[in-house]
């Protein structure tokens, strides 16, 4: 099978990731990227079997710095790190106020990102990265913590609202009010008793909760891989159903 990269109207042979998704360095200037379209064609050139790939932007929401490492509010960062490790994608470039890595899952190119502005300003990274790499809304996946779900329970959706999540609100605002992008929410549970919400979000997990979260992150990597390769297929519906009844005992 031959992989072709189409930029404008001039195709050229390429391997994943394509050249237009490999732009190292700080604050690229005056770059006008072409729309990226990657296609796989059978070696005999039979166009009937051509498959096109649109890149993905996968963004984990969190706060930078050791102070926030391992806290409930940073599980989005943890998921990006797990995907990075599983797929061999190095997070080694700063662009648009985010630490990014460029690689692929299978033949599908993607950009992994951890915004380095704080949670309330993460849209300052998401929108410019999406514009720079010409990634459509339907391929911007946000990964974030969700208090309405039990600890370690996840939900993968093609779109939704902000659910009062400050990071999601900021992303939507920077995407001109559009919210039609996929999201992977990772449950962290609710604050116990009268505990302050902010204190709860910046708290680290108990040993039991940490074990649940580590298992969930591994499951999340598999779900993200299935989404990138096959879209919102039956596999994703089964994943969501399994997560819904994750802790139910028969």
TORKOL-4160 file (C-alpha; in steps of 0.2 Angstrom, whole numbers, padded with zeros to 4 digits, m for minus):
250
<pt num="1" X="0000" Y="0000" Z="0000"/>
<pt num="2" X="0006" Y="0017" Z="m0004"/>
<pt num="3" X="0003" Y="0033" Z="0006"/>
<pt num="4" X="0000" Y="0049" Z="m0003"/>
<pt num="5" X="m0001" Y="0067" Z="0004"/>
<pt num="6" X="m0011" Y="0079" Z="m0005"/>
<pt num="7" X="m0008" Y="0098" Z="m0002"/>
<pt num="8" X="m0018" Y="0108" Z="m0014"/>
<pt num="9" X="m0019" Y="0099" Z="m0030"/>
<pt num="10" X="m0001" Y="0092" Z="m0030"/>
<pt num="11" X="0001" Y="0075" Z="m0023"/>
<pt num="12" X="0017" Y="0068" Z="m0017"/>
<pt num="13" X="0023" Y="0052" Z="m0008"/>
<pt num="14" X="0024" Y="0053" Z="0010"/>
<pt num="15" X="0025" Y="0043" Z="0027"/>
<pt num="16" X="0015" Y="0048" Z="0042"/>
<pt num="17" X="0015" Y="0061" Z="0049"/>
<pt num="18" X="0015" Y="0072" Z="0033"/>
<pt num="19" X="0027" Y="0087" Z="0031"/>
<pt num="20" X="0014" Y="0100" Z="0035"/>
<pt num="21" X="0012" Y="0092" Z="0052"/>
<pt num="22" X="0030" Y="0093" Z="0057"/>
<pt num="23" X="0034" Y="0111" Z="0061"/>
<pt num="24" X="0046" Y="0112" Z="0075"/>
<pt num="25" X="0051" Y="0127" Z="0085"/>
<pt num="26" X="0043" Y="0142" Z="0094"/>
<pt num="27" X="0029" Y="0153" Z="0087"/>
<pt num="28" X="0029" Y="0149" Z="0068"/>
<pt num="29" X="0028" Y="0165" Z="0059"/>
<pt num="30" X="0019" Y="0169" Z="0043"/>
<pt num="31" X="0016" Y="0151" Z="0039"/>
<pt num="32" X="0001" Y="0148" Z="0028"/>
<pt num="33" X="m0002" Y="0129" Z="0029"/>
<pt num="34" X="m0012" Y="0120" Z="0015"/>
<pt num="35" X="m0026" Y="0109" Z="0019"/>
<pt num="36" X="m0019" Y="0092" Z="0024"/>
<pt num="37" X="m0027" Y="0076" Z="0016"/>
<pt num="38" X="m0018" Y="0060" Z="0018"/>
<pt num="39" X="m0024" Y="0045" Z="0007"/>
<pt num="40" X="m0019" Y="0027" Z="0006"/>
<pt num="41" X="m0019" Y="0019" Z="m0011"/>
<pt num="42" X="m0016" Y="0001" Z="m0016"/>
<pt num="43" X="0001" Y="m0002" Z="m0024"/>
<pt num="44" X="m0007" Y="m0005" Z="m0041"/>
<pt num="45" X="m0014" Y="0012" Z="m0041"/>
<pt num="46" X="m0032" Y="0007" Z="m0041"/>
<pt num="47" X="m0042" Y="0022" Z="m0035"/>
<pt num="48" X="m0057" Y="0012" Z="m0030"/>
<pt num="49" X="m0048" Y="0007" Z="m0014"/>
<pt num="50" X="m0042" Y="0025" Z="m0010"/>
<pt num="51" X="m0045" Y="0030" Z="0008"/>
<pt num="52" X="m0043" Y="0048" Z="0014"/>
<pt num="53" X="m0037" Y="0053" Z="0032"/>
<pt num="54" X="m0040" Y="0069" Z="0040"/>
<pt num="55" X="m0028" Y="0074" Z="0055"/>
<pt num="56" X="m0034" Y="0074" Z="0073"/>
<pt num="57" X="m0030" Y="0087" Z="0086"/>
<pt num="58" X="m0031" Y="0079" Z="0104"/>
<pt num="59" X="m0030" Y="0091" Z="0118"/>
<pt num="60" X="m0029" Y="0087" Z="0136"/>
<pt num="61" X="m0035" Y="0100" Z="0148"/>
<pt num="62" X="m0025" Y="0104" Z="0164"/>
<pt num="63" X="m0014" Y="0116" Z="0173"/>
<pt num="64" X="0005" Y="0116" Z="0170"/>
<pt num="65" X="0018" Y="0114" Z="0184"/>
<pt num="66" X="0023" Y="0102" Z="0197"/>
<pt num="67" X="0010" Y="0109" Z="0209"/>
<pt num="68" X="m0004" Y="0102" Z="0199"/>
<pt num="69" X="0004" Y="0086" Z="0194"/>
<pt num="70" X="m0007" Y="0071" Z="0198"/>
<pt num="71" X="m0022" Y="0081" Z="0204"/>
<pt num="72" X="m0040" Y="0078" Z="0199"/>
<pt num="73" X="m0041" Y="0093" Z="0187"/>
<pt num="74" X="m0026" Y="0087" Z="0177"/>
<pt num="75" X="m0032" Y="0070" Z="0171"/>
<pt num="76" X="m0033" Y="0077" Z="0154"/>
<pt num="77" X="m0015" Y="0080" Z="0154"/>
<pt num="78" X="m0012" Y="0062" Z="0160"/>
<pt num="79" X="m0022" Y="0055" Z="0146"/>
<pt num="80" X="m0011" Y="0064" Z="0133"/>
<pt num="81" X="0004" Y="0057" Z="0141"/>
<pt num="82" X="m0003" Y="0040" Z="0141"/>
<pt num="83" X="m0007" Y="0041" Z="0122"/>
<pt num="84" X="0010" Y="0049" Z="0119"/>
<pt num="85" X="0019" Y="0034" Z="0128"/>
<pt num="86" X="0007" Y="0021" Z="0119"/>
<pt num="87" X="0010" Y="0028" Z="0102"/>
<pt num="88" X="0028" Y="0033" Z="0103"/>
<pt num="89" X="0024" Y="0052" Z="0100"/>
<pt num="90" X="0036" Y="0064" Z="0109"/>
<pt num="91" X="0029" Y="0079" Z="0117"/>
<pt num="92" X="0044" Y="0090" Z="0112"/>
<pt num="93" X="0038" Y="0106" Z="0104"/>
<pt num="94" X="0030" Y="0122" Z="0110"/>
<pt num="95" X="0017" Y="0130" Z="0099"/>
<pt num="96" X="0003" Y="0142" Z="0102"/>
<pt num="97" X="0006" Y="0141" Z="0121"/>
<pt num="98" X="0005" Y="0122" Z="0121"/>
<pt num="99" X="0017" Y="0108" Z="0123"/>
<pt num="100" X="0013" Y="0097" Z="0107"/>
<pt num="101" X="0019" Y="0081" Z="0099"/>
<pt num="102" X="0015" Y="0076" Z="0081"/>
<pt num="103" X="0014" Y="0058" Z="0075"/>
<pt num="104" X="0000" Y="0046" Z="0070"/>
<pt num="105" X="m0011" Y="0032" Z="0075"/>
<pt num="106" X="m0011" Y="0019" Z="0062"/>
<pt num="107" X="m0010" Y="0029" Z="0046"/>
<pt num="108" X="m0020" Y="0044" Z="0053"/>
<pt num="109" X="m0009" Y="0059" Z="0058"/>
<pt num="110" X="m0013" Y="0068" Z="0074"/>
<pt num="111" X="m0007" Y="0082" Z="0085"/>
<pt num="112" X="m0006" Y="0079" Z="0104"/>
<pt num="113" X="m0007" Y="0095" Z="0115"/>
<pt num="114" X="m0006" Y="0100" Z="0133"/>
<pt num="115" X="m0010" Y="0119" Z="0134"/>
<pt num="116" X="0003" Y="0128" Z="0145"/>
<pt num="117" X="m0009" Y="0143" Z="0149"/>
<pt num="118" X="m0019" Y="0138" Z="0164"/>
<pt num="119" X="m0036" Y="0129" Z="0163"/>
<pt num="120" X="m0046" Y="0145" Z="0161"/>
<pt num="121" X="m0036" Y="0150" Z="0146"/>
<pt num="122" X="m0034" Y="0134" Z="0136"/>
<pt num="123" X="m0044" Y="0140" Z="0122"/>
<pt num="124" X="m0029" Y="0151" Z="0118"/>
<pt num="125" X="m0020" Y="0135" Z="0112"/>
<pt num="126" X="m0034" Y="0125" Z="0105"/>
<pt num="127" X="m0041" Y="0137" Z="0092"/>
<pt num="128" X="m0024" Y="0143" Z="0085"/>
<pt num="129" X="m0018" Y="0125" Z="0083"/>
<pt num="130" X="m0034" Y="0120" Z="0074"/>
<pt num="131" X="m0032" Y="0134" Z="0062"/>
<pt num="132" X="m0014" Y="0132" Z="0059"/>
<pt num="133" X="m0016" Y="0113" Z="0055"/>
<pt num="134" X="m0033" Y="0116" Z="0047"/>
<pt num="135" X="m0041" Y="0103" Z="0058"/>
<pt num="136" X="m0061" Y="0103" Z="0057"/>
<pt num="137" X="m0071" Y="0104" Z="0073"/>
<pt num="138" X="m0076" Y="0086" Z="0071"/>
<pt num="139" X="m0058" Y="0081" Z="0073"/>
<pt num="140" X="m0054" Y="0091" Z="0089"/>
<pt num="141" X="m0055" Y="0079" Z="0103"/>
<pt num="142" X="m0054" Y="0087" Z="0121"/>
<pt num="143" X="m0050" Y="0077" Z="0136"/>
<pt num="144" X="m0055" Y="0083" Z="0153"/>
<pt num="145" X="m0061" Y="0079" Z="0171"/>
<pt num="146" X="m0079" Y="0077" Z="0174"/>
<pt num="147" X="m0087" Y="0079" Z="0192"/>
<pt num="148" X="m0104" Y="0072" Z="0186"/>
<pt num="149" X="m0096" Y="0055" Z="0183"/>
<pt num="150" X="m0089" Y="0043" Z="0196"/>
<pt num="151" X="m0070" Y="0041" Z="0198"/>
<pt num="152" X="m0063" Y="0032" Z="0183"/>
<pt num="153" X="m0079" Y="0031" Z="0173"/>
<pt num="154" X="m0077" Y="0039" Z="0155"/>
<pt num="155" X="m0089" Y="0045" Z="0142"/>
<pt num="156" X="m0084" Y="0048" Z="0124"/>
<pt num="157" X="m0096" Y="0060" Z="0114"/>
<pt num="158" X="m0096" Y="0068" Z="0097"/>
<pt num="159" X="m0102" Y="0085" Z="0104"/>
<pt num="160" X="m0110" Y="0093" Z="0119"/>
<pt num="161" X="m0111" Y="0108" Z="0130"/>
<pt num="162" X="m0098" Y="0115" Z="0143"/>
<pt num="163" X="m0107" Y="0108" Z="0158"/>
<pt num="164" X="m0100" Y="0123" Z="0168"/>
<pt num="165" X="m0082" Y="0116" Z="0165"/>
<pt num="166" X="m0071" Y="0132" Z="0164"/>
<pt num="167" X="m0059" Y="0124" Z="0152"/>
<pt num="168" X="m0073" Y="0119" Z="0140"/>
<pt num="169" X="m0081" Y="0136" Z="0141"/>
<pt num="170" X="m0065" Y="0145" Z="0136"/>
<pt num="171" X="m0062" Y="0133" Z="0121"/>
<pt num="172" X="m0080" Y="0136" Z="0115"/>
<pt num="173" X="m0077" Y="0155" Z="0117"/>
<pt num="174" X="m0061" Y="0154" Z="0106"/>
<pt num="175" X="m0070" Y="0143" Z="0093"/>
<pt num="176" X="m0083" Y="0157" Z="0090"/>
<pt num="177" X="m0096" Y="0149" Z="0101"/>
<pt num="178" X="m0095" Y="0132" Z="0092"/>
<pt num="179" X="m0096" Y="0117" Z="0103"/>
<pt num="180" X="m0098" Y="0103" Z="0089"/>
<pt num="181" X="m0082" Y="0095" Z="0094"/>
<pt num="182" X="m0079" Y="0077" Z="0101"/>
<pt num="183" X="m0075" Y="0076" Z="0120"/>
<pt num="184" X="m0068" Y="0062" Z="0131"/>
<pt num="185" X="m0074" Y="0066" Z="0149"/>
<pt num="186" X="m0065" Y="0057" Z="0163"/>
<pt num="187" X="m0075" Y="0055" Z="0179"/>
<pt num="188" X="m0067" Y="0061" Z="0195"/>
<pt num="189" X="m0082" Y="0061" Z="0207"/>
<pt num="190" X="m0090" Y="0074" Z="0218"/>
<pt num="191" X="m0082" Y="0083" Z="0233"/>
<pt num="192" X="m0087" Y="0074" Z="0249"/>
<pt num="193" X="m0098" Y="0083" Z="0261"/>
<pt num="194" X="m0096" Y="0102" Z="0261"/>
<pt num="195" X="m0078" Y="0102" Z="0253"/>
<pt num="196" X="m0074" Y="0117" Z="0242"/>
<pt num="197" X="m0075" Y="0112" Z="0224"/>
<pt num="198" X="m0058" Y="0121" Z="0220"/>
<pt num="199" X="m0050" Y="0112" Z="0234"/>
<pt num="200" X="m0057" Y="0095" Z="0228"/>
<pt num="201" X="m0051" Y="0098" Z="0210"/>
<pt num="202" X="m0033" Y="0102" Z="0215"/>
<pt num="203" X="m0033" Y="0087" Z="0227"/>
<pt num="204" X="m0023" Y="0071" Z="0223"/>
<pt num="205" X="m0031" Y="0054" Z="0222"/>
<pt num="206" X="m0032" Y="0042" Z="0236"/>
<pt num="207" X="m0023" Y="0025" Z="0233"/>
<pt num="208" X="m0039" Y="0017" Z="0228"/>
<pt num="209" X="m0044" Y="0031" Z="0217"/>
<pt num="210" X="m0027" Y="0031" Z="0209"/>
<pt num="211" X="m0028" Y="0013" Z="0204"/>
<pt num="212" X="m0046" Y="0016" Z="0197"/>
<pt num="213" X="m0039" Y="0031" Z="0187"/>
<pt num="214" X="m0024" Y="0021" Z="0180"/>
<pt num="215" X="m0035" Y="0008" Z="0174"/>
<pt num="216" X="m0047" Y="0020" Z="0166"/>
<pt num="217" X="m0033" Y="0029" Z="0157"/>
<pt num="218" X="m0027" Y="0013" Z="0149"/>
<pt num="219" X="m0045" Y="0010" Z="0143"/>
<pt num="220" X="m0046" Y="0028" Z="0137"/>
<pt num="221" X="m0030" Y="0025" Z="0126"/>
<pt num="222" X="m0039" Y="0011" Z="0117"/>
<pt num="223" X="m0055" Y="0021" Z="0115"/>
<pt num="224" X="m0046" Y="0035" Z="0107"/>
<pt num="225" X="m0037" Y="0024" Z="0096"/>
<pt num="226" X="m0053" Y="0016" Z="0090"/>
<pt num="227" X="m0061" Y="0034" Z="0088"/>
<pt num="228" X="m0046" Y="0040" Z="0077"/>
<pt num="229" X="m0046" Y="0024" Z="0066"/>
<pt num="230" X="m0065" Y="0021" Z="0065"/>
<pt num="231" X="m0075" Y="0037" Z="0071"/>
<pt num="232" X="m0090" Y="0035" Z="0082"/>
<pt num="233" X="m0093" Y="0017" Z="0077"/>
<pt num="234" X="m0101" Y="0003" Z="0086"/>
<pt num="235" X="m0085" Y="0000" Z="0096"/>
<pt num="236" X="m0087" Y="0017" Z="0104"/>
<pt num="237" X="m0105" Y="0014" Z="0108"/>
<pt num="238" X="m0100" Y="m0002" Z="0117"/>
<pt num="239" X="m0086" Y="0007" Z="0126"/>
<pt num="240" X="m0099" Y="0020" Z="0133"/>
<pt num="241" X="m0111" Y="0006" Z="0138"/>
<pt num="242" X="m0097" Y="m0003" Z="0147"/>
<pt num="243" X="m0092" Y="0013" Z="0156"/>
<pt num="244" X="m0109" Y="0017" Z="0161"/>
<pt num="245" X="m0111" Y="0000" Z="0171"/>
<pt num="246" X="m0092" Y="m0001" Z="0175"/>
<pt num="247" X="m0095" Y="m0002" Z="0194"/>
<pt num="248" X="m0112" Y="m0011" Z="0194"/>
<pt num="249" X="m0111" Y="m0028" Z="0203"/>
<pt num="250" X="m0122" Y="m0042" Z="0196"/>
